[in-house]
Amino acid sequence: MTKYVQHGLKVQSKPDEVARQNFMLNMRSYVMLDMATGMKKIYDHNIEPNFKKLNKRDPKNGDEIHKVIKKDTYFKFYSSIRCNAQEMVFRSVLPPIERSMKDLKRKAKTLSKSKKIKGSLNLDKNLPIPKSVSAIDVHLMPGCYHSEHSENDMSQGAIYDNGVSVFSMGFFGDKLDDIGSSISLFIKKKYPKFKPLKILDLGCTVGHNTLPWSNAYPKAEVHALDVGAPVLRYGHARAQSEGVSVHFHQQNAEKTNFKDNSFDLVFSSMFLHEVPRKGIKLILKEAKRLLKPGGLMLHMELPPNKMLEPYDSFYLDWDSYYNKEPFYKPFRDMVPEKICSDAGFQKSKFVQFIIPSIGQFGDKEIIKSIKYQNGNVDDRTGRFTKGIHWYCFGSWK
Ligand SMILES: C[S@@+](CC[C@H](N)C(=O)[O-])C[C@H]1O[C@@H](n2cnc3c(N)ncnc32)[C@H](O)[C@@H]1O
């Protein structure tokens, strides 16, 4: 299996399977780096000048670029290769997972009984799965986050963990935890007096970005929720295998059963852009309800369209049209300051940051970045431009 899944739930791939996964990693890298650069050249030399000639002005937004560029042969080729690569990434990890499922379940059972690691798994088999999860295979992951094929199934967790490790080409780090590790270090250093004792991660999937919070704040009680039972079962076993106590809950982030004012930090990463607008509004209100006064709500997300140049908006919104991510663009069209104040947070308590990736830049750059964080640094795309950065927004309560 890929070198990025190095924990107790690692599954064994045969040499030909490893070769297939490596091929997919390289193919993704070719599409996302080489072909994407080629497409930008076509835009700069052909699409944009033609647009200006015809309209006597620059394109206003990503939509306008998408409407024109989608007729271009290079774009069609790029898109079809990228869609195929996405499907093939997940297919490349299925055979070893199918072969290992019994073994994974056995390991999970043993790990959950650990006397030393006191995490828990709280499932609710009656929880309705939101249509935004059940009706589509989000980002073309077969079976999405919730499908169950057998009793106590964890397949979707294993597919996500292994699939994303091929998909991310190493940018998410050895344990896919770069986002959580970068942001938790940043928050710890920027707000040394803030010492959260109860933390909640919303839409945690397999908890890969939940665990770093436990490392950053070892005294904190860490909770994580998701609607998908198989990803939670897997996430629980994964955390136990890493020696980190996390309490996983099958709950809808729009309406949880936690008490008012019960958390110091409510976090999410790469979550809101998979939720319909109505749900996002409810989730932010719920976060406000759950936070103690003085607590922090923080969402790592794709940067909003209003922060980006039209080409970057078009480029990021590609997923909304072609990668079964229908809420990507609607989310990115929202204005973070406004959705926070609409949820009842004070405007003066709004925060946003662009944090360098710990894997790519190291601890020092994160600590250095604290000084110049005012939401105005250059690199806002968070992708393959001048290095990986993570955009975050939120509010103090
Ligand atoms: C892209 S994944 C999040 C990944 C993860 N947090 C990370 O850091 O990479 C989105 C997750 O949100 C979950 N989800 C979607 N809607 C939800 C809701 N209303 N409440 C809780 N979880 C939800 C999905 O099941 C999925 O596991």
The ligand as a MOL file (V3000), in Angstrom:
LIG
                    3D

  0  0  0     0  0            999 V3000
M  V30 BEGIN CTAB
M  V30 COUNTS 27 29 0 0 0
M  V30 BEGIN ATOM
M  V30 1 C -14.3790 15.7820 2.8870 0
M  V30 2 S -14.8850 14.8850 4.2550 0 CHG=1
M  V30 3 C -14.0210 15.7180 5.5650 0
M  V30 4 C -12.6230 15.3270 5.6660 0
M  V30 5 C -11.8890 15.5660 6.9210 0
M  V30 6 N -12.5150 16.3940 7.9130 0
M  V30 7 C -10.5130 16.1230 6.5830 0
M  V30 8 O -9.9760 16.8270 7.4100 0
M  V30 9 O -9.9650 15.8180 5.5160 0 CHG=-1
M  V30 10 C -16.5320 15.3720 4.6490 0
M  V30 11 C -17.1210 14.5260 5.7650 0
M  V30 12 O -18.2810 15.1810 6.2590 0
M  V30 13 C -19.2560 14.2100 6.5650 0
M  V30 14 N -20.5660 14.8890 6.5720 0
M  V30 15 C -21.2590 15.3790 5.5280 0
M  V30 16 N -22.3720 16.0120 5.9690 0
M  V30 17 C -22.3560 15.9300 7.3260 0
M  V30 18 C -23.1950 16.4230 8.3460 0
M  V30 19 N -24.2770 17.1330 8.0740 0
M  V30 20 N -22.8610 16.1590 9.6300 0
M  V30 21 C -21.7420 15.4620 9.9370 0
M  V30 22 N -20.9120 14.9700 9.0050 0
M  V30 23 C -21.2010 15.2050 7.7100 0
M  V30 24 C -19.0920 13.1630 5.4860 0
M  V30 25 O -19.6460 11.9290 5.8890 0
M  V30 26 C -17.5630 13.1550 5.3280 0
M  V30 27 O -16.9810 12.1840 6.1430 0
M  V30 END ATOM
M  V30 BEGIN BOND
M  V30 1 1 1 2
M  V30 2 1 2 3
M  V30 3 1 2 10
M  V30 4 1 3 4
M  V30 5 1 4 5
M  V30 6 1 5 6
M  V30 7 1 5 7
M  V30 8 2 7 8
M  V30 9 1 7 9
M  V30 10 1 10 11
M  V30 11 1 11 12
M  V30 12 1 11 26
M  V30 13 1 12 13
M  V30 14 1 13 14
M  V30 15 1 13 24
M  V30 16 1 14 15
M  V30 17 1 14 23
M  V30 18 2 15 16
M  V30 19 1 16 17
M  V30 20 1 17 18
M  V30 21 2 17 23
M  V30 22 1 18 19
M  V30 23 2 18 20
M  V30 24 1 20 21
M  V30 25 2 21 22
M  V30 26 1 22 23
M  V30 27 1 24 25
M  V30 28 1 24 26
M  V30 29 1 26 27
M  V30 END BOND
M  V30 END CTAB
M  END
